[in-house]
Amino acid sequence: MNWSTICDGPEDAIYKVTRLYKECSIPQKVSLGIGAYRDDNGKPLVLEAVIQAKAKLAKLPPQSWTHEYQPISGHGLFLAAAQELLVGKDLRNKLGGRLVSIQSLSGTGAIRLGCDLLSRFSQSKCFYVPNPTWSNHKNIGEESGLDVKMYRYIDSSMPHTPRLDFDGMIEDLKGAPKGSIVVLHLCAHNPTGVDPTLQQWEKIAMVCREQGLQPFFDNAYQGFASGELEGDAQSVRLFVRRGLYPLIACSFAKNMG
């Protein structure tokens, strides 16, 4: 193979913002790239809970932990804790063996695994994402062989004051073919930060159930929207209580500091 024939891919838009931020010499600059915690000086902030957890790990006796291979599904205790954080203890116990988790390479890896699973086994290859959404939803969906489509999400008549186009969203979801996959942001919608109310989530869940749609939640910012992990999980818990079985891609890259 002639490696010189391979051209550079396009620069990622989000990382381009980060690069431009670092190159900028204006003292008052603000980074709007990676959505993670920063201190008042714009420096990365490690949460106190994470600092304490790492200190506890450092004090464990030698050989009380190992670097052995994990099972294919991942670290069992980690997966159980992630399930409880997402759906709560009561729902987790109620679901039992119907709640299945696989450890992945953060949220992006989880979305790729989910898309590959759906591409292979879903009755429909229609993959609906909100307009706008995180750019990699489209990229990963297409790479997995899914037919990426968009549903209305933001009211385009108010570009400077983002507002949910709820009526347009519902109309588009009702028009989606049966079995279509619908990507939903669990909370803190990326890139707008505009989320449905709990009452609106009720309607979205009802439409998904009536139309036979497959919800696929992207959970990258649990805790960022309401300031509470429990509060931000109400959307997906509502779906589960309504008898839906969503796929959920979780990332702790941000809320774990």
VENBEL-V777132 format. One record per helix or strand of 2 or more residues. SS is the DSSP state (h for helix, s for strand). FROM is the first residue (numbers start at 1). TO is the last residue. If there is no record, write none. Layout:
# VENBEL-V777132
SS & FROM & TO
SS & FROM & TO
This chain:
# VENBEL-V777132
h & 3 & 5
h & 13 & 23
h & 48 & 58
h & 76 & 87
h & 89 & 98
h & 106 & 121
s & 126 & 131
h & 135 & 143
s & 147 & 152
h & 166 & 174
s & 181 & 185
h & 198 & 211
s & 214 & 219
h & 229 & 232
h & 234 & 241
s & 247 & 250
